[in-house]
Amino acid sequence: MNARPSNRLWVWSPISYLGFGLAAPVYGARMLISSKYRIGLPQRLTMYPASLRSALAQRPNIWLHAVSVGELQAASGLIQRLHDRFPEAQLAVSTVTNTGQGLAQKTPAIAAPFYLPLDLYPLCRKTARLVKPAALIVMETELWPNLIRAVSAEGAPIYLVNARLSDKSASRYRRARRLFEPLLRRIDGVLAQSEEDARRFVEIGAPPERVFTAGNVKFDVETPDGVEEERARWRSLFQLRDDEILLLAGSTFAGEETALAKLTAKLRAEGIPLRLAIAPRHVERSDTILSELAALNCAAIRRSALTGETKIPPESPILLDTIGELRRAYSAADVVFIGKSLHNRGGQNPIEPAVWSKPIVFGPHMQNFRDVTALFLRGEGAIQVSGEDELTEAVRALCASEDERRRLGASALRVVEANRGALDRITCILDPVIQARLNDACADHEK
């Protein structure tokens, strides 16, 4: 492990308490209004149940942190590999969101799922001492200063994996480099998604010798087995005829759902047998989306309400209001729209539908996934549009040509296959570090 300078790190305690004090009234009000903000609060205050304490004490822990569902799904291959390679240890996985925690609790390879404590040093130190991690692996870019300080104080190595910095984040961190540089020196390795991400981490203070370009683990998602069977299952659930074309919009944001509903209605009026399914980025927006669509005289059907007796009118969009199903629901699609890309929200990752060989369309705002977007555009595996009118034209053209849909989908899959290997590079770096820590733990236990 690397030397861990402590200069200027003390400043994070008053900053954290100030931030907590400013945010407390807002979150307190939200807790009174909605129960979802109260879920997990005891654990975030380190009031852990006896069952979790017992689970954490069973074997040495490899601690992986993934803020929510997307990060946890991205880590799925790494979680399974660590589980298989280190049978003498177990995976303790922390999340921030309730949806992420729900998925963690359903993942067999995770022995001890729990909520990340609030980023106050006494709470983080208490959790670090409870977990006693052989290593802390943080997915993407969750720079929690007091968590890093606390785990570092326990002597455990810390790695950022699949690390990336968006334009906005990089600018913010650069302005506060004097604060973040000593913190980044507590991190043993930054395994960045791209050379540009690696460069940005060095710019904000990460030691260059600890920054590596490992690639994006999302490309290492296995090509699904039983593609046709999965497609048939979902198309049957959505009551799609063979001649109907499904436009599936994944991870949508406010404003996109109504735009897509209008697009679908327009093309249906032209005689195109187009159907629409919407998977919002935040499922808690489902009621709002239903109301907005109803204002357009568009009665959407919740996926959670679908039963064998439910009848879905062809003009009714299907709202995917469940957690963790989008990845497989993509199998039913004929055209995929990537959400958060139409109205300057930074976009979402297009890799998941590409694994299913789906033709992908996204809007002009994909800056949070700039490198991945460039790969798909260079490989002719996606279409980028400038706005709603071009989106309508692109979907109309794809509806008119099954051959073009197949060509675009095949190109998207080739992009994925050409960029696999990040998981191997990451485990090549992590394995010897974790093994050495586990060996030390066994030696200490024998003493």
VOZA-424369 format. One record per residue (C-alpha): residue number from 0; x, y, z; residue in one letter. Coordinates in pm, 1 decimal, m for minus. Layout:
REM residues N
(rec NUM (X Y Z) 'A')
...
This chain:
REM residues 447
(rec 0 (0.0 0.0 0.0) 'M')
(rec 1 (96.8 358.2 m52.7) 'N')
(rec 2 (198.5 613.9 204.9) 'A')
(rec 3 (m104.2 801.3 330.1) 'R')
(rec 4 (m38.5 1171.0 394.8) 'P')
(rec 5 (m280.4 1330.1 639.4) 'S')
(rec 6 (m223.9 1700.7 566.9) 'N')
(rec 7 (m540.4 1900.0 509.5) 'R')
(rec 8 (m766.8 1596.4 550.0) 'L')
(rec 9 (m897.6 1729.5 879.8) 'W')
(rec 10 (m1087.9 1996.6 685.3) 'V')
(rec 11 (m1337.9 1736.4 561.4) 'W')
(rec 12 (m1489.5 1698.3 909.6) 'S')
(rec 13 (m1617.0 2056.9 943.1) 'P')
(rec 14 (m1719.6 2058.5 576.5) 'I')
(rec 15 (m1920.2 1738.9 626.3) 'S')
(rec 16 (m2090.3 1862.3 941.3) 'Y')
(rec 17 (m2175.9 2191.4 772.2) 'L')
(rec 18 (m2319.5 2008.3 471.5) 'G')
(rec 19 (m2514.2 1774.4 697.8) 'F')
(rec 20 (m2655.8 2068.1 892.5) 'G')
(rec 21 (m2767.1 2246.5 576.7) 'L')
(rec 22 (m2923.1 1935.2 424.7) 'A')
(rec 23 (m3091.7 1804.3 740.5) 'A')
(rec 24 (m3401.3 2031.7 726.5) 'P')
(rec 25 (m3463.1 1941.7 361.8) 'V')
(rec 26 (m3428.4 1568.1 414.8) 'Y')
(rec 27 (m3616.8 1587.5 741.4) 'G')
(rec 28 (m3914.2 1735.1 558.3) 'A')
(rec 29 (m3889.2 1469.6 289.4) 'R')
(rec 30 (m3888.4 1196.4 554.1) 'M')
(rec 31 (m4210.4 1332.1 697.0) 'L')
(rec 32 (m4371.2 1335.6 352.7) 'I')
(rec 33 (m4244.8 1006.1 212.6) 'S')
(rec 34 (m4147.8 682.4 382.2) 'S')
(rec 35 (m3887.8 602.8 113.4) 'K')
(rec 36 (m3654.2 859.3 271.4) 'Y')
(rec 37 (m3680.0 680.7 605.7) 'R')
(rec 38 (m3589.9 339.2 469.9) 'I')
(rec 39 (m3233.4 251.5 560.6) 'G')
(rec 40 (m3188.5 552.3 789.6) 'L')
(rec 41 (m3097.7 345.4 1098.8) 'P')
(rec 42 (m2815.7 177.3 904.7) 'Q')
(rec 43 (m2701.7 510.7 761.4) 'R')
(rec 44 (m2664.2 616.3 1125.3) 'L')
(rec 45 (m2472.1 288.2 1189.4) 'T')
(rec 46 (m2751.3 126.7 1390.0) 'M')
(rec 47 (m2691.3 m209.7 1229.2) 'Y')
(rec 48 (m2906.4 m514.2 1311.3) 'P')
(rec 49 (m2752.0 m808.8 1491.6) 'A')
(rec 50 (m2798.9 m1025.1 1180.7) 'S')
(rec 51 (m2574.4 m793.6 975.7) 'L')
(rec 52 (m2311.3 m775.8 1249.6) 'R')
(rec 53 (m2310.1 m1153.1 1264.7) 'S')
(rec 54 (m2281.7 m1184.6 886.4) 'A')
(rec 55 (m1988.3 m943.6 875.0) 'L')
(rec 56 (m1806.8 m1145.3 1141.7) 'A')
(rec 57 (m1823.0 m1477.0 955.8) 'Q')
(rec 58 (m1521.7 m1431.9 726.3) 'R')
(rec 59 (m1285.4 m1158.6 605.9) 'P')
(rec 60 (m1476.1 m900.5 403.4) 'N')
(rec 61 (m1407.0 m754.5 62.9) 'I')
(rec 62 (m1607.1 m431.5 74.1) 'W')
(rec 63 (m1755.4 m309.3 m252.8) 'L')
(rec 64 (m1956.4 12.7 m271.1) 'H')
(rec 65 (m2208.4 76.0 m551.3) 'A')
(rec 66 (m2438.3 373.5 m510.8) 'V')
(rec 67 (m2743.0 228.6 m690.6) 'S')
(rec 68 (m2878.6 m30.1 m934.4) 'V')
(rec 69 (m2677.1 81.2 m1237.3) 'G')
(rec 70 (m2343.9 66.7 m1057.4) 'E')
(rec 71 (m2432.7 m263.7 m893.4) 'L')
(rec 72 (m2528.0 m417.7 m1226.4) 'Q')
(rec 73 (m2202.6 m290.7 m1374.6) 'A')
(rec 74 (m2018.2 m460.3 m1088.6) 'A')
(rec 75 (m2200.4 m792.1 m1128.6) 'S')
(rec 76 (m1915.2 m960.7 m1316.8) 'G')
(rec 77 (m1656.3 m834.3 m1069.2) 'L')
(rec 78 (m1868.4 m944.6 m772.5) 'I')
(rec 79 (m1901.8 m1296.1 m910.7) 'Q')
(rec 80 (m1533.4 m1316.4 m995.2) 'R')
(rec 81 (m1425.7 m1203.3 m647.6) 'L')
(rec 82 (m1672.1 m1449.0 m493.9) 'H')
(rec 83 (m1525.7 m1734.3 m698.9) 'D')
(rec 84 (m1157.5 m1641.6 m658.6) 'R')
(rec 85 (m1156.2 m1579.8 m283.7) 'F')
(rec 86 (m1369.2 m1849.2 m116.2) 'P')
(rec 87 (m1198.4 m1770.3 215.1) 'E')
(rec 88 (m1353.3 m1421.8 206.6) 'A')
(rec 89 (m1700.5 m1279.9 147.8) 'Q')
(rec 90 (m1851.2 m980.6 m28.4) 'L')
(rec 91 (m1989.0 m698.1 185.2) 'A')
(rec 92 (m2167.2 m452.3 m44.0) 'V')
(rec 93 (m2291.3 m107.5 50.8) 'S')
(rec 94 (m2539.4 103.7 m144.4) 'T')
(rec 95 (m2701.0 444.3 m101.2) 'V')
(rec 96 (m3036.6 399.9 m272.4) 'T')
(rec 97 (m3321.3 173.2 m167.7) 'N')
(rec 98 (m3339.3 20.4 m516.4) 'T')
(rec 99 (m2970.0 m61.8 m506.1) 'G')
(rec 100 (m3009.0 m220.9 m165.1) 'Q')
(rec 101 (m3300.0 m428.6 m289.4) 'G')
(rec 102 (m3090.2 m567.2 m574.4) 'L')
(rec 103 (m2792.7 m631.8 m343.2) 'A')
(rec 104 (m3011.9 m834.9 m110.4) 'Q')
(rec 105 (m3122.6 m1052.4 m403.6) 'K')
(rec 106 (m2768.5 m1120.9 m530.3) 'T')
(rec 107 (m2649.2 m1464.7 m409.6) 'P')
(rec 108 (m2277.9 m1376.1 m420.7) 'A')
(rec 109 (m2326.8 m1089.4 m174.6) 'I')
(rec 110 (m2304.1 m1213.9 184.4) 'A')
(rec 111 (m2360.9 m885.5 366.3) 'A')
(rec 112 (m2555.4 m606.6 194.0) 'P')
(rec 113 (m2594.6 m283.5 391.1) 'F')
(rec 114 (m2651.5 89.8 355.3) 'Y')
(rec 115 (m2349.3 318.3 336.7) 'L')
(rec 116 (m2325.1 535.6 649.6) 'P')
(rec 117 (m2368.3 909.8 622.7) 'L')
(rec 118 (m2034.0 1066.5 537.7) 'D')
(rec 119 (m1952.6 1183.1 890.0) 'L')
(rec 120 (m1619.6 1062.1 1020.7) 'Y')
(rec 121 (m1737.6 897.3 1347.3) 'P')
(rec 122 (m2002.0 699.5 1155.1) 'L')
(rec 123 (m1762.2 597.3 877.3) 'C')
(rec 124 (m1495.5 498.9 1130.6) 'R')
(rec 125 (m1746.0 285.7 1321.7) 'K')
(rec 126 (m1849.8 105.3 1001.8) 'T')
(rec 127 (m1491.5 56.0 884.9) 'A')
(rec 128 (m1402.7 m103.4 1217.0) 'R')
(rec 129 (m1707.1 m328.8 1193.3) 'L')
(rec 130 (m1641.6 m442.8 836.2) 'V')
(rec 131 (m1261.5 m468.1 874.7) 'K')
(rec 132 (m1224.1 m479.5 495.7) 'P')
(rec 133 (m942.9 m660.1 319.9) 'A')
(rec 134 (m998.7 m391.5 54.9) 'A')
(rec 135 (m1252.5 m125.3 m38.1) 'L')
(rec 136 (m1360.7 m120.6 m401.7) 'I')
(rec 137 (m1564.7 184.0 m501.2) 'V')
(rec 138 (m1754.9 166.1 m827.7) 'M')
(rec 139 (m1728.6 459.4 m1066.2) 'E')
(rec 140 (m1675.7 789.9 m885.0) 'T')
(rec 141 (m1811.1 790.5 m532.1) 'E')
(rec 142 (m1557.4 1010.8 m354.6) 'L')
(rec 143 (m1687.6 1007.8 3.4) 'W')
(rec 144 (m1408.5 1187.4 192.4) 'P')
(rec 145 (m1475.0 1055.2 541.3) 'N')
(rec 146 (m1532.6 701.3 416.7) 'L')
(rec 147 (m1195.4 711.5 243.3) 'I')
(rec 148 (m1031.2 856.7 556.2) 'R')
(rec 149 (m1186.6 591.0 781.2) 'A')
(rec 150 (m1102.5 290.9 564.4) 'V')
(rec 151 (m753.4 427.6 510.6) 'S')
(rec 152 (m709.8 451.9 888.8) 'A')
(rec 153 (m784.0 78.3 905.7) 'E')
(rec 154 (m494.3 15.4 667.8) 'G')
(rec 155 (m710.3 m128.2 390.6) 'A')
(rec 156 (m626.4 m53.8 26.4) 'P')
(rec 157 (m881.6 154.2 m163.1) 'I')
(rec 158 (m952.0 130.3 m536.1) 'Y')
(rec 159 (m1183.4 327.7 m762.8) 'L')
(rec 160 (m1302.6 82.1 m1028.3) 'V')
(rec 161 (m1469.8 166.1 m1358.4) 'N')
(rec 162 (m1384.6 521.1 m1260.4) 'A')
(rec 163 (m1504.7 808.7 m1472.4) 'R')
(rec 164 (m1542.3 1184.8 m1448.8) 'L')
(rec 165 (m1806.0 1369.5 m1648.1) 'S')
(rec 166 (m1735.5 1716.8 m1785.7) 'D')
(rec 167 (m1931.8 1873.7 m1501.8) 'K')
(rec 168 (m1768.1 1665.8 m1227.2) 'S')
(rec 169 (m1418.8 1720.4 m1363.4) 'A')
(rec 170 (m1470.9 2097.1 m1366.9) 'S')
(rec 171 (m1600.8 2093.9 m1008.9) 'R')
(rec 172 (m1313.5 1881.9 m880.3) 'Y')
(rec 173 (m1053.3 2095.3 m1059.2) 'R')
(rec 174 (m1182.6 2405.0 m882.2) 'R')
(rec 175 (m1144.1 2226.6 m548.3) 'A')
(rec 176 (m817.2 2048.0 m627.2) 'R')
(rec 177 (m650.4 2166.7 m304.3) 'R')
(rec 178 (m918.9 1978.7 m111.4) 'L')
(rec 179 (m930.0 1665.1 m323.6) 'F')
(rec 180 (m561.2 1608.6 m392.1) 'E')
(rec 181 (m471.9 1484.3 m40.5) 'P')
(rec 182 (m784.9 1269.7 m46.1) 'L')
(rec 183 (m692.6 1110.9 m380.1) 'L')
(rec 184 (m349.2 1030.1 m238.7) 'R')
(rec 185 (m523.7 799.6 8.1) 'R')
(rec 186 (m650.8 593.0 m286.3) 'I')
(rec 187 (m423.6 307.6 m394.2) 'D')
(rec 188 (m550.4 279.6 m750.3) 'G')
(rec 189 (m781.8 456.5 m994.1) 'V')
(rec 190 (m888.1 210.3 m1265.1) 'L')
(rec 191 (m1037.3 445.5 m1522.0) 'A')
(rec 192 (m1280.7 367.7 m1801.5) 'Q')
(rec 193 (m1086.7 561.6 m2065.9) 'S')
(rec 194 (m765.5 751.3 m2126.6) 'E')
(rec 195 (m962.2 1076.8 m2099.8) 'E')
(rec 196 (m1099.3 974.0 m1758.6) 'D')
(rec 197 (m747.9 878.1 m1646.1) 'A')
(rec 198 (m613.9 1216.7 m1757.4) 'R')
(rec 199 (m888.3 1396.1 m1565.9) 'R')
(rec 200 (m812.4 1209.1 m1243.8) 'F')
(rec 201 (m447.6 1309.4 m1270.4) 'V')
(rec 202 (m557.2 1668.9 m1331.0) 'E')
(rec 203 (m754.4 1678.7 m1005.6) 'I')
(rec 204 (m467.0 1539.2 m799.8) 'G')
(rec 205 (m446.3 1159.9 m829.8) 'A')
(rec 206 (m82.4 1041.8 m840.2) 'P')
(rec 207 (m11.5 947.0 m1205.3) 'P')
(rec 208 (161.4 621.8 m1106.1) 'E')
(rec 209 (m162.0 500.9 m943.0) 'R')
(rec 210 (m394.5 577.9 m1235.3) 'V')
(rec 211 (m457.5 307.3 m1495.5) 'F')
(rec 212 (m679.9 285.9 m1801.8) 'T')
(rec 213 (m860.6 m43.2 m1749.4) 'A')
(rec 214 (m1164.7 4.3 m1974.1) 'G')
(rec 215 (m1535.7 m13.0 m1905.0) 'N')
(rec 216 (m1660.7 m327.0 m1727.4) 'V')
(rec 217 (m2006.5 m276.0 m1875.2) 'K')
(rec 218 (m1865.9 m405.4 m2204.2) 'F')
(rec 219 (m1790.9 m734.6 m2027.0) 'D')
(rec 220 (m2157.3 m819.1 m1983.0) 'V')
(rec 221 (m2204.8 m1168.5 m2120.6) 'E')
(rec 222 (m2400.4 m1207.0 m2442.5) 'T')
(rec 223 (m2732.2 m1347.0 m2316.2) 'P')
(rec 224 (m2827.5 m1710.1 m2362.4) 'D')
(rec 225 (m3167.7 m1796.2 m2503.3) 'G')
(rec 226 (m3211.7 m1464.0 m2683.5) 'V')
(rec 227 (m3512.9 m1573.6 m2886.1) 'E')
(rec 228 (m3681.6 m1734.7 m2586.5) 'E')
(rec 229 (m3632.6 m1418.9 m2378.2) 'E')
(rec 230 (m3763.2 m1202.7 m2658.7) 'R')
(rec 231 (m4068.6 m1423.1 m2699.6) 'A')
(rec 232 (m4139.4 m1411.5 m2324.4) 'R')
(rec 233 (m4132.3 m1032.9 m2304.4) 'W')
(rec 234 (m4323.8 m978.9 m2627.3) 'R')
(rec 235 (m4590.9 m1214.4 m2499.5) 'S')
(rec 236 (m4607.9 m1022.2 m2170.5) 'L')
(rec 237 (m4643.1 m694.9 m2363.8) 'F')
(rec 238 (m4903.4 m856.0 m2594.9) 'Q')
(rec 239 (m4713.3 m766.3 m2912.0) 'L')
(rec 240 (m4813.5 m909.4 m3248.9) 'R')
(rec 241 (m4537.5 m1036.7 m3477.2) 'D')
(rec 242 (m4582.3 m740.7 m3711.4) 'D')
(rec 243 (m4573.2 m478.3 m3434.9) 'E')
(rec 244 (m4256.7 m278.7 m3377.7) 'I')
(rec 245 (m4161.3 m202.4 m3018.4) 'L')
(rec 246 (m3982.9 122.7 m2936.4) 'L')
(rec 247 (m3835.2 79.1 m2588.8) 'L')
(rec 248 (m3709.5 394.8 m2418.4) 'A')
(rec 249 (m3461.8 313.3 m2141.2) 'G')
(rec 250 (m3377.2 533.9 m1842.7) 'S')
(rec 251 (m3590.8 827.9 m1949.8) 'T')
(rec 252 (m3601.7 1165.5 m1775.8) 'F')
(rec 253 (m3869.1 1431.6 m1734.3) 'A')
(rec 254 (m4000.3 1560.1 m2066.1) 'G')
(rec 255 (m3888.5 1262.6 m2270.2) 'E')
(rec 256 (m4189.7 1042.8 m2195.8) 'E')
(rec 257 (m4438.5 1290.8 m2343.4) 'T')
(rec 258 (m4214.4 1349.3 m2647.1) 'A')
(rec 259 (m4199.3 975.6 m2711.3) 'L')
(rec 260 (m4575.6 935.3 m2665.5) 'A')
(rec 261 (m4638.6 1210.5 m2921.6) 'K')
(rec 262 (m4389.7 1051.9 m3161.4) 'L')
(rec 263 (m4557.1 712.9 m3127.9) 'T')
(rec 264 (m4906.8 855.8 m3180.6) 'A')
(rec 265 (m4789.2 1042.6 m3491.4) 'K')
(rec 266 (m4631.2 735.9 m3649.8) 'L')
(rec 267 (m4927.1 516.9 m3560.5) 'R')
(rec 268 (m5151.5 770.1 m3734.8) 'A')
(rec 269 (m4937.5 711.9 m4046.9) 'E')
(rec 270 (m5022.9 342.7 m4031.1) 'G')
(rec 271 (m4696.5 226.2 m3874.4) 'I')
(rec 272 (m4767.7 m54.5 m3619.6) 'P')
(rec 273 (m4550.0 106.6 m3352.6) 'L')
(rec 274 (m4579.7 27.7 m2982.6) 'R')
(rec 275 (m4408.6 211.7 m2696.5) 'L')
(rec 276 (m4257.1 94.2 m2368.9) 'A')
(rec 277 (m4098.1 340.3 m2126.4) 'I')
(rec 278 (m3852.7 260.3 m1847.4) 'A')
(rec 279 (m3796.3 578.6 m1642.5) 'P')
(rec 280 (m3456.8 639.2 m1484.9) 'R')
(rec 281 (m3633.2 686.3 m1152.0) 'H')
(rec 282 (m3933.1 459.0 m1101.4) 'V')
(rec 283 (m4065.2 685.0 m826.9) 'E')
(rec 284 (m4167.1 921.5 m1107.8) 'R')
(rec 285 (m4419.5 666.1 m1233.1) 'S')
(rec 286 (m4728.4 844.5 m1097.3) 'D')
(rec 287 (m4613.7 1173.6 m1248.8) 'T')
(rec 288 (m4548.8 1009.6 m1584.5) 'I')
(rec 289 (m4891.4 848.0 m1586.0) 'L')
(rec 290 (m5051.9 1187.1 m1517.1) 'S')
(rec 291 (m4850.7 1360.3 m1790.2) 'E')
(rec 292 (m4943.3 1093.3 m2043.5) 'L')
(rec 293 (m5308.2 1103.1 m1937.3) 'A')
(rec 294 (m5308.6 1476.6 m2015.8) 'A')
(rec 295 (m5226.6 1371.8 m2374.2) 'L')
(rec 296 (m5522.8 1128.9 m2370.7) 'N')
(rec 297 (m5266.3 851.0 m2354.9) 'C')
(rec 298 (m5352.7 586.5 m2095.6) 'A')
(rec 299 (m5033.6 403.2 m2002.1) 'A')
(rec 300 (m5030.9 57.7 m1845.3) 'I')
(rec 301 (m4797.1 m23.9 m1556.0) 'R')
(rec 302 (m4579.6 m330.1 m1605.4) 'R')
(rec 303 (m4642.6 m415.8 m1237.1) 'S')
(rec 304 (m5015.0 m439.2 m1315.9) 'A')
(rec 305 (m4976.8 m683.2 m1604.5) 'L')
(rec 306 (m5141.9 m1017.5 m1545.2) 'T')
(rec 307 (m5269.0 m1287.0 m1776.0) 'G')
(rec 308 (m5606.9 m1110.3 m1779.3) 'E')
(rec 309 (m5480.4 m757.4 m1849.0) 'T')
(rec 310 (m5562.7 m626.1 m2194.8) 'K')
(rec 311 (m5321.0 m373.0 m2338.9) 'I')
(rec 312 (m5466.6 m147.8 m2609.1) 'P')
(rec 313 (m5210.0 m106.4 m2889.8) 'P')
(rec 314 (m5207.3 271.0 m2843.4) 'E')
(rec 315 (m5126.9 245.7 m2471.4) 'S')
(rec 316 (m4761.5 281.4 m2369.2) 'P')
(rec 317 (m4626.7 28.3 m2120.3) 'I')
(rec 318 (m4457.9 183.3 m1818.3) 'L')
(rec 319 (m4180.9 m34.9 m1679.9) 'L')
(rec 320 (m4224.4 56.7 m1312.7) 'D')
(rec 321 (m4022.1 m231.5 m1169.9) 'T')
(rec 322 (m3657.2 m256.5 m1061.5) 'I')
(rec 323 (m3389.3 m457.9 m1239.5) 'G')
(rec 324 (m3595.2 m574.6 m1539.0) 'E')
(rec 325 (m3487.4 m326.9 m1806.0) 'L')
(rec 326 (m3175.9 m524.2 m1895.5) 'R')
(rec 327 (m3383.1 m823.4 m2007.9) 'R')
(rec 328 (m3680.1 m622.5 m2133.2) 'A')
(rec 329 (m3450.4 m486.6 m2404.0) 'Y')
(rec 330 (m3478.3 m829.2 m2566.7) 'S')
(rec 331 (m3832.3 m745.5 m2678.6) 'A')
(rec 332 (m3738.3 m419.7 m2847.8) 'A')
(rec 333 (m3706.2 m351.5 m3218.2) 'D')
(rec 334 (m3573.2 1.8 m3165.4) 'V')
(rec 335 (m3416.1 142.0 m2845.8) 'V')
(rec 336 (m3404.5 505.3 m2737.0) 'F')
(rec 337 (m3145.8 600.3 m2473.7) 'I')
(rec 338 (m3296.2 829.9 m2211.8) 'G')
(rec 339 (m3162.9 1150.0 m2054.1) 'K')
(rec 340 (m3019.0 1238.6 m2396.2) 'S')
(rec 341 (m3291.0 1457.9 m2547.4) 'L')
(rec 342 (m3297.5 1747.7 m2302.0) 'H')
(rec 343 (m2940.6 1805.1 m2181.2) 'N')
(rec 344 (m2928.4 1557.5 m1894.2) 'R')
(rec 345 (m2604.2 1388.4 m1996.5) 'G')
(rec 346 (m2741.4 1065.3 m2140.3) 'G')
(rec 347 (m2727.5 706.2 m2022.2) 'Q')
(rec 348 (m2513.7 407.1 m2111.1) 'N')
(rec 349 (m2607.2 240.5 m2444.5) 'P')
(rec 350 (m2416.4 m82.3 m2380.7) 'I')
(rec 351 (m2701.4 m290.2 m2234.9) 'E')
(rec 352 (m2927.4 m280.7 m2543.7) 'P')
(rec 353 (m2623.3 m327.2 m2767.2) 'A')
(rec 354 (m2556.8 m663.3 m2600.1) 'V')
(rec 355 (m2897.3 m771.0 m2737.5) 'W')
(rec 356 (m2803.2 m649.6 m3089.5) 'S')
(rec 357 (m3059.7 m370.9 m3079.6) 'K')
(rec 358 (m3060.5 m62.7 m3304.6) 'P')
(rec 359 (m2992.4 234.3 m3077.0) 'I')
(rec 360 (m3097.1 597.5 m3108.9) 'V')
(rec 361 (m3002.3 876.9 m2871.1) 'F')
(rec 362 (m3030.1 1253.3 m2855.0) 'G')
(rec 363 (m2760.7 1521.4 m2871.5) 'P')
(rec 364 (m2677.7 1522.4 m2499.7) 'H')
(rec 365 (m2459.2 1220.4 m2425.7) 'M')
(rec 366 (m2172.2 1407.5 m2259.8) 'Q')
(rec 367 (m2171.0 1189.1 m1947.7) 'N')
(rec 368 (m2088.1 892.3 m2171.8) 'F')
(rec 369 (m1876.6 1073.9 m2428.4) 'R')
(rec 370 (m1620.2 797.0 m2486.3) 'D')
(rec 371 (m1874.3 516.0 m2510.9) 'V')
(rec 372 (m2091.2 727.1 m2741.6) 'T')
(rec 373 (m1794.8 792.1 m2969.6) 'A')
(rec 374 (m1722.7 419.0 m2992.8) 'L')
(rec 375 (m2078.2 340.8 m3102.0) 'F')
(rec 376 (m2091.3 624.1 m3354.6) 'L')
(rec 377 (m1753.1 530.1 m3504.7) 'R')
(rec 378 (m1864.4 167.4 m3523.8) 'G')
(rec 379 (m2197.0 264.5 m3684.5) 'E')
(rec 380 (m2374.0 98.5 m3393.3) 'G')
(rec 381 (m2602.7 389.8 m3305.3) 'A')
(rec 382 (m2779.3 692.9 m3449.6) 'I')
(rec 383 (m2752.1 1033.8 m3284.2) 'Q')
(rec 384 (m3027.7 1288.0 m3346.8) 'V')
(rec 385 (m3036.2 1660.9 m3279.1) 'S')
(rec 386 (m3386.1 1678.8 m3134.3) 'G')
(rec 387 (m3743.9 1555.0 m3140.1) 'E')
(rec 388 (m3800.0 1606.1 m3513.5) 'D')
(rec 389 (m3489.8 1407.4 m3608.7) 'E')
(rec 390 (m3583.9 1141.5 m3354.9) 'L')
(rec 391 (m3918.9 1100.0 m3526.5) 'T')
(rec 392 (m3747.6 1071.4 m3866.1) 'E')
(rec 393 (m3495.3 816.5 m3735.5) 'A')
(rec 394 (m3762.7 596.5 m3578.8) 'V')
(rec 395 (m3977.7 622.7 m3891.5) 'R')
(rec 396 (m3683.7 511.4 m4108.5) 'A')
(rec 397 (m3600.3 218.9 m3880.1) 'L')
(rec 398 (m3963.4 108.7 m3872.8) 'C')
(rec 399 (m3958.3 101.3 m4253.2) 'A')
(rec 400 (m3655.8 m128.3 m4282.0) 'S')
(rec 401 (m3605.9 m450.4 m4088.6) 'E')
(rec 402 (m3273.9 m495.9 m4270.0) 'D')
(rec 403 (m3149.2 m161.2 m4140.9) 'E')
(rec 404 (m3256.7 m250.1 m3788.1) 'R')
(rec 405 (m3063.5 m575.7 m3808.8) 'R')
(rec 406 (m2754.8 m405.6 m3956.2) 'R')
(rec 407 (m2747.8 m137.6 m3688.7) 'L')
(rec 408 (m2804.8 m393.3 m3410.6) 'G')
(rec 409 (m2528.3 m620.5 m3538.6) 'A')
(rec 410 (m2289.0 m323.8 m3551.3) 'S')
(rec 411 (m2380.1 m233.2 m3192.9) 'A')
(rec 412 (m2294.9 m584.3 m3073.9) 'L')
(rec 413 (m1961.7 m573.2 m3260.0) 'R')
(rec 414 (m1872.7 m254.3 m3070.5) 'V')
(rec 415 (m1937.8 m434.6 m2742.3) 'V')
(rec 416 (m1734.5 m739.3 m2841.5) 'E')
(rec 417 (m1440.4 m525.9 m2959.5) 'A')
(rec 418 (m1415.6 m345.8 m2626.4) 'N')
(rec 419 (m1434.5 m632.3 m2378.5) 'R')
(rec 420 (m1148.3 m713.6 m2141.8) 'G')
(rec 421 (m1177.3 m452.7 m1867.7) 'A')
(rec 422 (m1277.7 m713.0 m1609.0) 'L')
(rec 423 (m960.3 m914.0 m1675.2) 'D')
(rec 424 (m743.0 m603.9 m1646.5) 'R')
(rec 425 (m914.2 m497.7 m1323.2) 'I')
(rec 426 (m884.6 m836.1 m1154.8) 'T')
(rec 427 (m520.8 m860.7 m1264.2) 'C')
(rec 428 (m454.9 m550.1 m1054.0) 'I')
(rec 429 (m686.6 m628.6 m761.8) 'L')
(rec 430 (m621.5 m1001.5 m712.7) 'D')
(rec 431 (m264.5 m985.9 m574.4) 'P')
(rec 432 (m353.6 m692.6 m347.0) 'V')
(rec 433 (m656.3 m869.1 m199.1) 'I')
(rec 434 (m473.9 m1201.8 m168.8) 'Q')
(rec 435 (m187.5 m1038.8 22.0) 'A')
(rec 436 (m431.9 m876.0 262.0) 'R')
(rec 437 (m616.9 m1204.3 315.5) 'L')
(rec 438 (m288.3 m1384.5 379.7) 'N')
(rec 439 (m199.2 m1123.0 641.2) 'D')
(rec 440 (m540.8 m1164.6 802.4) 'A')
(rec 441 (m496.2 m1542.3 822.2) 'C')
(rec 442 (m148.5 m1503.1 972.4) 'A')
(rec 443 (m279.6 m1261.5 1235.3) 'D')
(rec 444 (m562.0 m1502.5 1319.3) 'H')
(rec 445 (m319.3 m1793.0 1365.6) 'E')
(rec 446 (m114.6 m1586.0 1608.4) 'K')
